Amino acid sequence: METVIVAFENSALSQRFSALLEDTGTARCIICRSGDQVRRLVNKQLCYCAVCSPHLSDGPAEWLFEDLPPVCSLLLVGPQHMLDACASEEVFKLATPIRREEAVSMVRLLLQFGRRTEKLLRSHRSAADQELVERAKELLIQRKGLSEEEAHRLIQKRSMDTGSRMSQTARQILAEFGQV
């Protein structure tokens, strides 16, 4: 079962939304209260969807979108006027009040979208490119004491930040450690 991060300023809403997803067998939920908590979690936990209120304790939830991995969608749930304030067309929105079936259906769709995106990202890497990424991950694990997932996310984030392919970033990391 996939994990969904649920982050609402109001803890009662977080509990209700989390219970809805878990009771329907849609996903296992981790509850957060701030954007910073969400950011930390997505770097530790594979997650295809984060469900948030439009505003969290440390700012607008749409700011999270840039920090999420490419396989993780952001779903904002709240009043229409608050959703309209979100300018990003890449953030999914669901206006309240919503029906249970509508919320579950939307999250299931985003989980499916995340799984497919992950498959596409993996399949576009050649065997040689994959070997570079694996070597860079092993090096980061040995030299920096990272877990395999942390090393992967570090390469992925650096790649996204620089707008380069993961294999190019991996090659650069290997060069930095004199391993090319």
N, C-alpha and C positions, 0 to 999 in steps of 0.2 A: 504494500500500500504506500502510495506517495505521501510526501509531507507537504503541507500547506502552512505558510506563515500567516497568522491572523493578527492584525495590529489595529486596534481601535483605542482612542484615548479613554473611552468609557469601557471599563473592564467587564461590565455586565453584557454589553454588546459583543465583546470579544468572546465571552463564555457562550453566549447564545449561538453565535455564528460557528464557533468551533464545535459545539455540541451538534448542530445541524449537520455539518460535514462528517463528523465521526459517526453519528447515529445512522446516517444513510450509507455508511461504508465508502464514502467518497474519498476521504483522505484522513491521515493522522495530522493533527494540528499542533502547532507550537504557537503560543500566545506571546505577543510583545506589546509594549506600550509606547515605544519610541522608534523613530527612524534609525537611530544609531543601533538599537538592539537588532533590528531587521538586517542592517548592513553586516553586523558581526555574524549573525546566523547564516546568511547566504554564503559566507566565506567558509563556513564549517560544514554545512549540510546541503546536500543536493536537494534543490527545491525548484519546482516548475511553476509555482504560483504564490504570490503574496497578495493577500486581501487586506485592504486598509481603508480606514476612513479618510476623507480628503485632507484632514489636518491631524497631525500627531503632536505629541507634547513638545517636540523639538523642531517643528516646522511643517510645511506642506508635504504631504506624502508623495506628490509627483516628483519631488527632488530625489526620491529613492530610485526612480527609474534608471538613471544614468549609472547607478552603482550595482544594479542587478546583473547577473550573468545573462548571456544571450538566450539561454533556455528558460529563463524565469520571467513570466508575465506579471504585470502589476494590475490588479483589479481594485478600483476605487469604488466604495459603496457609501452612498450618502444622498442628501437632498440634491435635487437637480440643480438648484442655483449654485451650490458649492462645486458640483461636478463641472458646471459650465466655466468656472474660473480656471480649470485645468486646461492649459493651452496645448499640451502634447496630444497628438493624434495616435501615438503609439501606446498610450495608457488606456486600458479597458475601463469602462465605467458602467455602473449599474445603479440606477436611481431608486431611492426608497420612496414609498414602501414597495417591497418586493415579495413575491410569493416564494415559498420554500423551494418549489420545483424549479423556479427560474434561477435562484441562487445556486442550487446544486448543479443544474444543467450547465450554467456558465462556468463554474469551477471545473467540472468534468471536461468541458471543451478546452479550457486553458491547460489542463494537465495533459490532455492528448496533444495539443499544440506543442507543449514543451518536450514531450517524448519524441515527437517527429522532428523537431528542430535539432534535438541532440543527435538523433540518427543522421540527419543531413550533415551536421558539422563534423561528425566522425567519419562519414563516408567520403568526404571530399579530401581527405588527407591521404597521400600516397604512403606506401610502406616506408620509403626512405624518410619522408617527412615525419611519419609517426615515430620512427626510430630516433630522430633528432629530439623530438619532444620527450620521449621516454628517457633518453640520456640526460637531458637537461633536468628532468624531474628527479632522476636518481642523484644527480650532482647536488641539487638543492636539498634533497633529503639528507645526504651525507654531510654537506658543508654547513647548512643552516639549521639542521635538526627539524625540518618540516615534515609533516605527514605527507603521504602521497597525494591526498586531496588538496592540502594546502599548497603544495608545490604546483599542482595542476592549475589551481585558481590563480596563483601568482603569475604563472606564464600567461594564462588566459587574460587576466586583467591588464598586464603590461602590454600584451598584444593589442587589446582593445584601446588602451590609452594612446598607443603609438600609431594605431591604424595599420598594423602589419599582421601578416599571417603568423599563426602560432609557431610554425616551423622556422620562420625568420627570427622570431623572438628567442626561440630555443637555441638557434645558432649563435645569436648574440650573447646569450647567457653562457654558453659553452666557451665562447671566445673570452669573455670576462674572467673566467676561471682558468684560461689557458688550456682548454681541452679540445680545441678544434683540430 
